[in-house]
Amino acid sequence: MGIMLAAFGTRNKLPIFAHQNAVMEEPAIKAMIQLLDDSDQEVVEMVEAKMRSLGPQIIPILENEWENLSLNPLVQSKLENMIHDFQLDSTKQRLLEWKERGSMDLLEGMWIVATYRFPEYSLAQLKADMDQLYFEVWPQIRENLHPMDQLKIINGVLFDQLKFGANTKNFHAANNSFLNVVLETKKGNPISLCVIYMWIAQKLGLPVYGVNLPNLFVLTYKKDEVQCYINVFNKGLIFNKVDIDNYLAQLNLTPNEVYYQPCTNLEIIRRVLRNLIMAYEKAGDDSHKDELTDMIESLD
């Protein structure tokens, strides 16, 4: 490694640090990766700090070098941590930008959450998968159908035809909150299933929105003076305000307007993140729990 240092210059004045604002070439980044194995800890710290300053655009190079079996496990571990930190920062930044734009696109918010665990997952893929579900429902919708009949058609396609359903066996699993996994397995928790149902309903022109009940996320059909509720976790069961009253009474909770009225997309994403925090907490995964706690606090 002394030869490598000689090629770059003295320990305290490595040319790779000379031009802080210059676009760094791939060979220089690869050379820095080799320096992560140096015996001089000061050099290692300087190199790692410089690499982190370059940001997530160097992730592809790091991933390619990580696959290089000639790297020792310590260097591979450093690359893994760096890649993860870059991806985490990107997810947090996208989520903040989504919030600042008004949180208008719920599907985009759910995609951003999914990239926390699946960084290569694309928004285009998510939209394509959701469009496919919509096209399963749309041909069966007829003009002038009563809204309740339209909801029943959605129920029939999603739960009877496509076999979507509640993941009761692994209710607290983190994958229940990642929409790409739910679309693949057709099993999810109340809020992920509600997001799928609500997106389809709204694309059909139905006024269907999320409702933040304690311990259960549901949907509401709300138009003018007409309002009912949909328990997507129970195959789209339709119920009314009295049922919510009874539910709250069983929990010894005082009725509150938020338990009856539509919530915002931002509130939905916050609840998804809280579900993930609980999932990782139950799994004893403090690292992921702390990262998501920081993420939800940044939204607040």
Wavefront OBJ file of the C-alpha trace (Angstrom):
o trace
v 0.000 0.000 0.000
v 3.040 2.269 0.396
v 3.420 2.211 -3.416
v -0.175 3.376 -3.758
v 0.479 6.261 -1.382
v 3.572 7.226 -3.296
v 1.539 7.384 -6.471
v -0.826 9.893 -4.898
v 1.745 11.941 -3.002
v 2.433 12.388 0.693
v 0.065 11.182 3.376
v -1.024 14.683 4.311
v -1.429 16.031 0.765
v -3.056 13.401 -1.409
v -3.906 14.883 -4.818
v -7.332 13.180 -4.683
v -8.286 15.863 -2.139
v -6.772 18.755 -4.071
v -9.826 19.801 -6.063
v -12.818 19.537 -3.788
v -15.322 20.701 -6.413
v -13.960 18.730 -9.347
v -15.940 15.848 -10.828
v -14.046 12.764 -9.753
v -13.202 10.140 -12.351
v -13.997 6.481 -11.747
v -10.309 5.408 -11.603
v -9.683 7.923 -8.802
v -12.661 6.582 -6.830
v -11.435 3.023 -7.295
v -8.017 4.102 -6.076
v -9.592 5.615 -2.968
v -11.418 2.346 -2.313
v -8.043 0.591 -2.293
v -6.812 3.118 0.255
v -9.584 2.061 2.650
v -7.338 -0.935 3.315
v -4.370 1.219 4.308
v -2.594 0.569 7.590
v -2.582 4.298 8.408
v -5.920 5.085 10.075
v -5.585 8.787 9.322
v -5.392 8.057 5.603
v -8.426 5.737 5.865
v -10.477 8.412 7.637
v -9.496 11.121 5.113
v -10.363 8.884 2.168
v -13.682 7.757 3.616
v -14.669 11.361 4.399
v -13.835 12.407 0.834
v -15.813 9.514 -0.644
v -18.838 10.354 1.459
v -18.639 13.968 0.299
v -19.087 12.798 -3.302
v -22.655 11.692 -2.595
v -24.903 8.915 -3.925
v -23.821 9.306 -7.558
v -20.865 7.028 -6.803
v -23.095 4.166 -5.629
v -22.776 2.184 -8.921
v -18.979 2.265 -8.636
v -19.109 1.207 -4.994
v -21.462 -1.663 -5.821
v -19.219 -2.895 -8.634
v -16.143 -2.755 -6.423
v -17.987 -4.457 -3.573
v -18.424 -7.481 -5.818
v -14.657 -7.622 -6.277
v -13.715 -10.663 -4.220
v -10.130 -9.425 -3.857
v -11.327 -6.805 -1.366
v -10.990 -7.819 2.228
v -14.129 -8.120 4.408
v -13.346 -4.882 6.272
v -13.321 -2.830 3.068
v -16.471 -4.564 1.821
v -18.167 -3.705 5.112
v -17.148 -0.051 4.755
v -18.581 0.009 1.232
v -21.819 -1.612 2.423
v -22.220 1.012 5.132
v -21.446 3.826 2.728
v -23.940 2.570 0.127
v -26.627 2.144 2.779
v -26.043 5.633 4.174
v -26.196 7.177 0.687
v -29.431 5.343 -0.072
v -30.938 6.312 3.287
v -30.088 9.985 2.743
v -31.615 9.834 -0.745
v -34.826 8.318 0.618
v -35.111 10.980 3.318
v -34.449 13.765 0.815
v -37.053 12.445 -1.634
v -39.598 12.177 1.173
v -38.982 15.761 2.301
v -39.256 17.033 -1.278
v -42.511 15.063 -1.695
v -43.885 16.715 1.438
v -42.787 20.186 0.320
v -44.570 19.691 -3.026
v -47.815 19.177 -1.109
v -47.856 15.370 -0.789
v -50.274 15.237 -3.705
v -49.257 11.869 -5.151
v -49.800 9.141 -2.546
v -48.381 6.484 -4.844
v -45.125 8.424 -5.066
v -45.006 8.611 -1.259
v -45.484 4.845 -0.986
v -42.787 4.300 -3.596
v -40.343 6.456 -1.633
v -41.016 4.363 1.475
v -40.421 1.186 -0.540
v -37.028 2.460 -1.722
v -35.864 2.421 1.892
v -35.759 -1.375 1.629
v -35.662 -1.775 -2.153
v -33.523 1.101 -3.516
v -33.601 -0.185 -7.106
v -37.414 -0.208 -7.247
v -38.723 2.378 -9.717
v -41.794 4.585 -9.544
v -42.514 3.692 -13.170
v -42.712 0.006 -12.245
v -45.052 0.710 -9.349
v -47.359 2.783 -11.546
v -47.345 0.093 -14.230
v -48.301 -2.579 -11.695
v -51.074 -0.406 -10.264
v -52.373 0.431 -13.738
v -52.630 -3.289 -14.409
v -54.894 -3.691 -11.364
v -57.020 -0.765 -12.513
v -57.479 -2.359 -15.937
v -58.719 -5.511 -14.202
v -61.497 -3.504 -12.535
v -62.361 -0.844 -15.126
v -64.046 -3.080 -17.773
v -66.554 -4.295 -15.176
v -67.693 -0.797 -14.184
v -70.893 0.297 -15.907
v -72.337 3.792 -16.245
v -75.019 4.874 -13.786
v -74.130 2.130 -11.306
v -74.912 2.950 -7.697
v -71.722 3.764 -5.752
v -72.236 0.754 -3.470
v -72.415 -1.512 -6.522
v -69.193 0.010 -7.832
v -67.487 -0.720 -4.500
v -68.789 -4.284 -4.656
v -67.218 -4.690 -8.100
v -63.852 -3.523 -6.735
v -64.269 -5.996 -3.861
v -65.037 -8.820 -6.268
v -62.012 -8.165 -8.476
v -59.468 -7.534 -5.718
v -60.500 -10.152 -3.181
v -62.306 -12.869 -5.135
v -60.682 -12.702 -8.551
v -57.144 -11.520 -7.776
v -57.041 -13.011 -4.244
v -55.678 -9.999 -2.377
v -56.095 -10.389 1.363
v -54.954 -9.720 4.900
v -51.605 -11.043 6.066
v -52.937 -12.313 9.385
v -50.133 -14.848 9.877
v -47.396 -12.206 9.820
v -49.373 -9.083 10.632
v -46.391 -7.103 11.978
v -43.925 -8.070 9.220
v -42.135 -5.090 7.685
v -42.882 -6.326 4.155
v -46.572 -5.602 4.728
v -45.732 -1.905 4.433
v -43.729 -2.100 1.198
v -46.182 -1.775 -1.671
v -44.038 -3.679 -4.177
v -43.997 -6.732 -1.891
v -47.746 -6.473 -1.254
v -48.428 -6.334 -4.990
v -46.263 -9.415 -5.500
v -47.545 -11.535 -2.603
v -51.103 -10.098 -2.574
v -50.893 -10.028 1.219
v -50.657 -6.872 3.283
v -51.679 -4.916 6.339
v -54.733 -2.624 6.534
v -53.030 0.518 5.272
v -51.178 -1.021 2.312
v -54.329 -2.793 1.120
v -56.287 0.439 1.595
v -53.799 2.391 -0.516
v -54.225 -0.067 -3.392
v -58.026 -0.027 -3.089
v -58.228 3.765 -2.717
v -55.966 4.420 -5.712
v -58.125 2.226 -7.949
v -61.345 3.773 -6.638
v -60.111 7.330 -7.153
v -58.888 6.509 -10.669
v -62.444 5.315 -11.343
v -63.692 8.694 -10.137
v -65.023 7.528 -6.768
v -64.605 9.831 -3.735
v -62.816 7.276 -1.542
v -60.296 8.399 1.095
v -58.296 7.061 4.010
v -59.470 7.256 7.627
v -57.125 7.024 10.618
v -58.920 4.792 13.107
v -57.016 3.631 16.213
v -55.382 0.248 15.535
v -57.093 -0.025 12.154
v -56.848 1.930 8.929
v -60.049 2.034 6.847
v -61.528 3.935 3.912
v -64.538 6.184 3.575
v -66.798 6.880 0.620
v -67.772 10.523 1.109
v -69.820 12.615 -1.296
v -72.149 15.423 -0.259
v -74.315 13.990 2.535
v -73.576 10.376 1.679
v -70.856 8.657 3.689
v -70.011 5.054 4.459
v -66.850 3.178 5.414
v -64.882 0.285 3.920
v -62.837 -2.236 5.894
v -60.380 -3.353 3.229
v -58.621 -5.646 5.712
v -61.895 -7.576 5.887
v -62.425 -8.014 2.126
v -63.991 -4.602 1.636
v -66.745 -4.919 4.237
v -68.967 -1.822 4.071
v -70.112 -0.322 7.387
v -71.410 2.950 8.829
v -70.764 5.583 11.498
v -72.586 3.630 14.221
v -70.095 0.792 13.764
v -67.240 3.233 14.376
v -69.033 4.498 17.484
v -69.246 0.934 18.786
v -65.632 0.218 17.863
v -64.400 3.271 19.787
v -66.586 2.337 22.759
v -64.963 -1.108 22.870
v -61.571 0.596 23.033
v -62.831 3.015 25.709
v -61.971 5.945 23.458
v -63.800 9.241 23.188
v -65.140 9.907 19.661
v -62.991 12.349 17.720
v -63.615 13.896 14.310
v -60.376 12.427 12.921
v -61.825 8.941 13.426
v -64.646 9.665 10.985
v -63.240 11.983 8.320
v -60.661 11.644 5.504
v -57.001 12.050 6.398
v -54.216 13.510 4.269
v -51.644 11.653 2.188
v -48.949 12.881 4.557
v -50.791 11.340 7.505
v -50.992 8.060 5.599
v -47.241 8.012 4.966
v -46.556 8.869 8.606
v -48.702 5.914 9.662
v -46.889 3.618 7.224
v -43.588 4.680 8.768
v -44.947 4.082 12.282
v -46.001 0.585 11.216
v -42.480 -0.055 9.956
v -40.968 1.227 13.191
v -43.177 -1.160 15.146
v -42.300 -4.037 12.814
v -38.567 -3.570 13.267
v -38.980 -3.031 16.993
v -40.815 -6.346 17.344
v -38.072 -7.996 15.278
v -35.399 -6.560 17.599
v -33.877 -4.574 14.739
v -32.905 -1.361 16.513
v -30.800 -0.063 13.620
v -33.694 0.077 11.149
v -36.067 1.248 13.872
v -33.803 4.208 14.701
v -33.359 5.149 11.036
v -37.112 5.209 10.445
v -37.719 7.103 13.677
v -35.327 9.767 12.423
v -37.118 9.753 9.062
v -40.573 10.307 10.535
v -39.233 13.017 12.862
v -37.806 14.832 9.847
v -41.329 14.917 8.376
v -42.613 16.550 11.535
l 1 2 3 4 5 6 7 8 9 10 11 12 13 14 15 16 17 18 19 20 21 22 23 24 25 26 27 28 29 30 31 32 33 34 35 36 37 38 39 40 41 42 43 44 45 46 47 48 49 50 51 52 53 54 55 56 57 58 59 60 61 62 63 64 65 66 67 68 69 70 71 72 73 74 75 76 77 78 79 80 81 82 83 84 85 86 87 88 89 90 91 92 93 94 95 96 97 98 99 100 101 102 103 104 105 106 107 108 109 110 111 112 113 114 115 116 117 118 119 120 121 122 123 124 125 126 127 128 129 130 131 132 133 134 135 136 137 138 139 140 141 142 143 144 145 146 147 148 149 150 151 152 153 154 155 156 157 158 159 160 161 162 163 164 165 166 167 168 169 170 171 172 173 174 175 176 177 178 179 180 181 182 183 184 185 186 187 188 189 190 191 192 193 194 195 196 197 198 199 200 201 202 203 204 205 206 207 208 209 210 211 212 213 214 215 216 217 218 219 220 221 222 223 224 225 226 227 228 229 230 231 232 233 234 235 236 237 238 239 240 241 242 243 244 245 246 247 248 249 250 251 252 253 254 255 256 257 258 259 260 261 262 263 264 265 266 267 268 269 270 271 272 273 274 275 276 277 278 279 280 281 282 283 284 285 286 287 288 289 290 291 292 293 294 295 296 297 298 299 300
